[in-house]
Amino acid sequence: MNKLLLSAFFALSFFFIQPAAMAADLEINTPAISSIKNSMQGRHDKLAPHYTSGAVGLTRDGLIAVRDATAVPLKDRQSVNALVAAENKDRNALYKEIAVANQNPQWESDIRNTFAQRWVEKAQKGWWYQTASGWAQK
């Protein structure tokens, strides 16, 4: 492929194949987004020990899941399930709000996928995350 043709290919790829999440401002902030982030931040310290123990892991779809309930004492399982449900509610709302704030609600899925990758990249060593073939430990 000559250089001119290759340049044209990359230029067209940028405009027609570019994932929406790359075009989205993922750092955009609105009162709704700020509120969701604050809620998530307030919950993080309660979830962190469960990430560390392997009881909770990051899923491929940008949410979290109870990965190993046996790593949670029986008396605490209900509260861990409630934490996971609240976190997932906020994560779903966050992805939606970021897409809406970017004036492109149809980008929600791409934004979710981008965040799913970011959560894994930022996860601490030892935390579990879901892959196409199952759970893996970072």
N, C-alpha and C positions, 0 to 999 in steps of 0.2 A: 504494500500500500504506500503510495507516495505521501510526502509530508502534507501537501495541500488537502488531499482526500482525508487523511488521518485527522487533521485539524478540524475539518468540516464535520467529521463523524463525532468527535468529542464535543464540539459546539452544539450539535443537534442533540446529543445524548444529555447534555446538561439541561436543555430546555424541555425535552420530551420524556426522559427517563428518570429525571431527578426525583427521588422520593420526597413526598410532601413534608415529612418531618425535617428534612434538611432545609426547606424553605421556611418552616415555622420558627418563630421566635420562642424557643423553649424556656427562656428566662423571663418572658413577659409576666407582668405582675398586675393583678387587679385586686380589689378588696376580697373577692370570692377566692381567688387563688391564694392570697396571703392567709386567709382564714383556714383554708384546707392545710396549707403547709404548717401553720402553727399547731393545728390539731395533730398532725402526723409527728411533728417534733416532740410534742408533749407525750406522745405514746412511745416514742423510740426507746427511751430508757427502760420501759417495762418489757419491750420486745427483745432488746439486745441480748439478755441472758439466754433467751430461747433460740435465737439465731446461733449463739455460741455453742449451746448444748446439742444443736442439731435437731431440736424438736420442731423448729420452724425453718422453712426454706423459701427462697425466692423462686417464683414460677416463671415459665417461659413467656407468659402473657402479661408480665408487669405487676402481678399480684404476689401475695405470699400464701403459704399453705402450711398446715400442720403436717410435717413430714414424718415425724416419729412421736406419736402420742405417748409411748412408753417412756420417753425422756422427760415427761412432765409428771410430777406426782399426781396421783388421782385427785386429791383435794384441790389442785390448781388447774385441772384440765378445762373446766367450764370457763374460768377467767381467761385462759389462754385462747380458747375458741372465740370468746367475745372480743379480745384484743385483735385477733386475726380478722374477724368480721368487720370491725370498725376500721382497721387499716385498709382493708380491701375496698370498703365503701369510700373512704377518702381518696384512695388511689384512682378508682374509677371516676370520681368527681373531678380530680385533678386533671386527668387526661382530657376529659370533656371540656372543662373550663379553659384549658390552654388552647384547645382547638377553636372554641368559640371566641376567645380573646383575639385569636389570629384571624378571625372572621372566615374561618374555613372549618366548620364542624365535621366535614367529611375527612379531615386529617386525623381524627381521633385515633384510629387504628395504627397509623404510622407513628404517631406521637407515643402511643402505648408501647410499640415495639422498640422505639428508640430508648424510652425510659427503662424498659426491661433489660436492655443491654447495659445501660448506665448503672442500674442497681447492682448488677453482677460485677461490673468493673470496679465499683466502689466498695463492694463487700469486703469484709475483713477475712484474713486467712482463717480457714477452718469452717467458714459458713457454707451452707449447702445451697445449691441452685439447680434448677431443672434444665435439662438439655433435651434434645429430640429423642435420645435413647434412655433417659432416666435421670436420676439424681447424681450430681457430682459435687465433690467438696473442693472448695477453692484452696 
